[in-house]
Amino acid sequence: MSRGVLVTGASRGVGAEVAKVFAAAGDRVVLHCRGAVDKAEAIRRELPGDGHAVLAADIADPAAIPVLVDESAAALGRIDVLVNNAALYVDEPVAGSRRVGHPIAETPYDEWVAAWRRTLAVNLEGAAHLTWCVARQMIDRDPAEGVARGAIVNVGSRGAYRGEPDVPAYGAAKAGLHAFGQSIAVALAPHDITVTSIAPGFIATDMTSALLDGPAGEAIRAQSPFGRVATAEEVAAAVHWLASPAAGWSSGAVLDFNGASHLR
C-alpha cells in the first residue's frame, strides 16, 4: 500500500536520501525545504513513481506549519508518515568572525540568545508543532483495515548524549526532541500512531565533506571502531525501517546509530 510521506529538510543530505528510500518503496513523498526549492525539485525529479511534490516553508514560524501540513495532505491525499529531519546546526557565521557555533567562552550574550532562539525554534519547536498538526490529521481519520494510522520518526543526534560544546543549543534541542518523541509516543499509542527517534553520529554528506576531507577527518572517523562515519543512505534506511509496520513495537525508542562511537 502506497503511503503519503512528509519529509522535512529534504533538499539535501539525509532528508534527500530519506525521500529517495520511501519513493523507491512505492510511497508518495512531499519534500519540504526552507528556501532551496531548486535543489529540492532536482531531488524530486530523481524519485521513481508519481505523486511527489516540493513545498517550501520556514518551520521556525509557527504560522507556516499548519499551511505546510494542509498543503502536504492535499498533495499526498493523506499523510501516513512524518519524518522530522529539518534541523539547524549552526546559523550564518557572524561577519568578521571565524568562530563556529556559539561556544560559551567566546560568544557575546546577544549572539548567544539569538543562536538559542533560532536553533530551538527549528530543531525542537518546529518538529513539535509539525507533529501536532500531522498527528491531529491522523487521529481524525478512519484507519484503513489492518493498517496503522501513522508513523512519526524524529531525526535526533548522538550530540544529545555525547555533548556539543561548540553548539550547545543543538545538543540541547536534540535531547529535547528525543524526550518529546517519547512523550508523544505514549500519547499517540492509543490512536495507533507510532513515534520513534534515531540518534545518528557523524554522517558523510555534501555539507560535511570539506571537514571529513580536511585535517580533522581522520580523528572524526577514528571516533568509531569501524574507522568511518555513517552514510546518508544508511541513516535513511534506518528511518524507513522505523516507519514500517514491522517496527511498530519499537514506538518510544531512540535508536543509537553511531557505529559504536558513543555507548550509553
matplotlib code that plots the C-alpha trace (Angstrom):
import matplotlib.pyplot as plt

x = [0.0, 1.4, 1.8, 1.9, 5.2, 6.2, 10.0, 11.3, 14.7, 14.7, 16.6, 20.0, 21.8, 19.9, 16.5, 17.0, 18.1, 15.1, 12.8, 14.5, 14.2, 10.5, 9.8, 11.8, 9.4, 6.4, 5.4, 4.4, 6.7, 6.5, 10.0, 10.0, 12.7, 13.1, 14.2, 16.3, 13.4, 15.6, 17.6, 14.5, 13.0, 16.2, 15.8, 12.1, 12.8, 15.1, 12.4, 10.7, 6.9, 4.3, 2.6, 5.7, 5.8, 8.1, 6.8, 8.8, 8.2, 10.2, 9.3, 10.7, 7.5, 4.5, 2.1, 3.7, 3.4, -0.4, -0.2, 2.6, 0.7, -2.5, -0.8, 1.2, -2.0, -3.7, -0.7, -0.4, -4.1, -3.2, -0.1, 0.8, 4.4, 6.1, 9.9, 11.1, 14.5, 14.9, 17.5, 19.8, 23.4, 25.0, 23.3, 25.0, 28.5, 28.9, 30.6, 34.3, 34.4, 36.0, 34.1, 31.9, 28.7, 28.3, 30.9, 30.1, 33.6, 33.7, 30.1, 28.6, 25.3, 23.1, 24.5, 24.1, 20.5, 19.9, 21.5, 19.4, 16.2, 16.7, 18.0, 15.2, 12.6, 13.7, 15.1, 12.6, 9.6, 9.2, 9.2, 6.8, 4.3, 4.6, 3.9, 0.8, -0.6, 0.1, -1.0, -4.3, -5.0, -4.0, -6.3, -9.3, -9.4, -10.6, -7.8, -7.6, -8.3, -5.3, -3.1, -1.8, -3.0, 0.5, 4.2, 6.4, 10.2, 12.4, 16.0, 17.9, 21.6, 24.3, 25.1, 22.2, 24.2, 27.8, 27.6, 28.1, 30.5, 30.6, 26.9, 25.2, 21.8, 21.9, 22.7, 20.0, 17.4, 18.2, 17.9, 14.6, 13.5, 14.2, 12.3, 9.4, 9.3, 9.0, 6.2, 4.3, 4.8, 2.8, 0.2, -0.4, -0.2, -4.0, -4.6, -2.4, 0.3, 4.0, 6.7, 10.4, 13.7, 17.1, 20.3, 23.0, 26.6, 28.7, 27.3, 29.1, 27.1, 27.9, 27.8, 30.4, 32.7, 35.1, 35.6, 36.0, 38.5, 40.4, 42.9, 40.1, 38.7, 41.0, 40.1, 36.4, 36.5, 38.5, 35.6, 34.1, 35.9, 34.8, 37.1, 34.5, 31.4, 27.8, 26.5, 23.3, 21.9, 22.4, 20.6, 17.8, 17.4, 17.1, 14.5, 12.5, 12.5, 11.4, 8.4, 7.5, 4.7, 7.4, 9.0, 5.7, 6.6, 9.7, 7.5, 9.0, 12.6, 15.6, 17.9, 21.6, 23.1, 26.7, 28.9, 29.7, 31.3, 29.3, 27.8, 25.4]
y = [0.0, 3.3, 5.8, 9.6, 10.8, 14.3, 14.7, 18.0, 19.3, 17.1, 19.3, 17.7, 15.2, 12.8, 14.3, 13.8, 10.2, 9.6, 10.9, 8.5, 5.4, 6.0, 6.7, 3.5, 1.6, 3.0, 5.8, 9.3, 12.0, 15.7, 17.1, 20.1, 22.8, 26.2, 28.0, 25.7, 24.9, 24.3, 21.7, 20.0, 20.0, 18.3, 15.6, 15.2, 14.7, 11.7, 10.0, 6.9, 6.9, 9.7, 11.9, 13.6, 17.3, 20.1, 22.6, 25.4, 26.8, 28.1, 25.8, 28.3, 30.2, 28.5, 30.2, 28.5, 24.9, 24.4, 25.6, 23.3, 20.3, 21.1, 21.6, 18.3, 16.4, 17.9, 16.9, 13.4, 12.6, 11.9, 11.9, 8.5, 9.2, 12.3, 12.4, 15.4, 15.8, 19.5, 21.0, 23.9, 23.1, 26.5, 29.6, 32.1, 33.0, 36.4, 38.9, 39.2, 36.2, 32.8, 31.3, 28.3, 27.9, 29.6, 28.3, 29.9, 31.4, 33.2, 34.2, 37.6, 37.4, 38.8, 36.3, 33.5, 34.4, 34.6, 31.2, 29.5, 31.0, 30.2, 26.6, 25.7, 27.2, 25.0, 21.8, 21.4, 23.7, 23.3, 19.5, 19.6, 21.9, 19.8, 16.7, 18.3, 19.2, 15.9, 13.8, 15.6, 14.7, 11.1, 11.0, 12.5, 10.0, 6.4, 3.9, 1.5, -2.1, -3.7, -0.6, 1.7, 5.3, 6.6, 6.8, 9.7, 9.5, 12.1, 12.6, 13.4, 13.2, 11.5, 15.0, 14.9, 12.4, 13.0, 16.8, 19.6, 22.1, 24.5, 24.3, 23.6, 24.7, 22.0, 19.3, 20.5, 20.7, 17.2, 15.9, 17.7, 16.1, 12.6, 13.3, 14.9, 11.8, 9.5, 11.6, 11.8, 8.0, 7.4, 9.9, 8.7, 4.9, 4.7, 6.2, 3.5, 6.1, 5.1, 7.6, 6.7, 8.7, 8.0, 9.4, 9.3, 10.2, 11.9, 11.4, 11.9, 14.4, 17.2, 19.6, 17.6, 16.6, 19.5, 18.7, 15.0, 15.6, 18.1, 17.7, 16.8, 13.9, 11.2, 12.0, 12.1, 8.7, 7.3, 8.0, 4.8, 1.5, 0.8, 3.7, 5.5, 7.6, 6.8, 7.4, 9.3, 6.2, 4.1, 6.6, 6.8, 3.0, 3.0, 5.8, 3.9, 0.8, 2.8, 4.0, 0.5, -1.7, -4.2, -1.7, -0.7, -2.3, 0.0, 3.0, 5.3, 4.0, 6.2, 4.2, 4.9, 4.9, 5.9, 2.9, 2.3, 5.8, 6.6, 4.0, 4.7]
z = [0.0, -1.1, 1.8, 1.9, 3.4, 4.5, 4.9, 6.3, 5.2, 2.1, -0.3, 0.5, 2.8, 4.9, 4.1, 0.4, 0.9, 3.1, 0.3, -2.1, 0.0, 0.6, -3.1, -4.0, -1.9, -3.8, -1.5, -2.4, -0.9, -0.1, 0.0, 2.4, 2.2, 3.7, 0.6, -1.6, -3.9, -7.0, -5.1, -3.7, -7.2, -8.6, -6.0, -6.8, -10.4, -9.5, -7.5, -9.0, -9.2, -9.2, -6.8, -5.3, -4.5, -3.2, -0.6, 1.0, 4.5, 7.4, 10.2, 12.8, 12.0, 13.8, 11.5, 8.5, 9.8, 9.5, 5.9, 5.1, 6.6, 4.9, 1.5, 2.1, 2.8, -0.3, -2.4, -1.0, -0.4, 3.3, 5.4, 6.7, 7.7, 9.1, 9.2, 11.3, 9.8, 9.2, 11.6, 12.1, 13.3, 13.1, 11.8, 9.5, 10.7, 12.3, 10.0, 10.7, 13.0, 12.4, 15.3, 14.5, 16.5, 19.9, 22.4, 25.7, 26.3, 23.0, 22.3, 23.2, 25.1, 22.3, 19.8, 22.4, 22.9, 19.1, 18.5, 21.2, 20.0, 16.3, 17.0, 19.4, 17.0, 14.2, 15.8, 18.6, 18.4, 14.7, 15.0, 17.9, 16.0, 12.9, 14.9, 16.5, 13.1, 11.4, 14.4, 14.6, 10.9, 11.6, 14.7, 12.9, 10.0, 9.9, 9.7, 6.8, 7.7, 9.4, 8.8, 11.5, 11.4, 11.0, 11.9, 13.0, 13.0, 14.6, 13.4, 16.5, 17.2, 19.2, 20.3, 22.7, 24.8, 23.8, 24.1, 21.6, 23.3, 20.4, 19.6, 22.9, 21.6, 19.0, 21.6, 23.9, 21.1, 20.0, 23.6, 23.8, 20.6, 21.9, 25.1, 23.1, 20.9, 23.9, 25.5, 22.3, 21.7, 24.9, 24.0, 20.5, 21.1, 21.8, 18.4, 16.7, 15.8, 16.4, 17.3, 17.2, 17.1, 15.6, 17.1, 14.4, 14.9, 12.3, 8.7, 5.4, 3.4, 1.0, 4.0, 5.9, 3.0, 3.5, 7.2, 6.5, 3.7, 5.9, 8.8, 11.3, 9.1, 10.4, 14.0, 13.2, 11.5, 14.5, 16.8, 15.7, 16.0, 12.4, 11.3, 9.3, 9.6, 8.5, 5.1, 4.5, 2.8, 5.9, 8.1, 5.5, 5.5, 9.3, 9.2, 6.6, 8.9, 11.9, 9.9, 8.8, 10.3, 11.3, 13.6, 15.3, 18.7, 18.9, 19.4, 22.0, 21.3, 20.5, 18.1, 18.7, 15.2, 15.6, 14.8, 18.5, 18.6, 21.8, 24.0, 26.9]

ax = plt.figure().add_subplot(projection="3d")
ax.plot(x, y, z, "-o")
ax.set_aspect("equal")
plt.show()
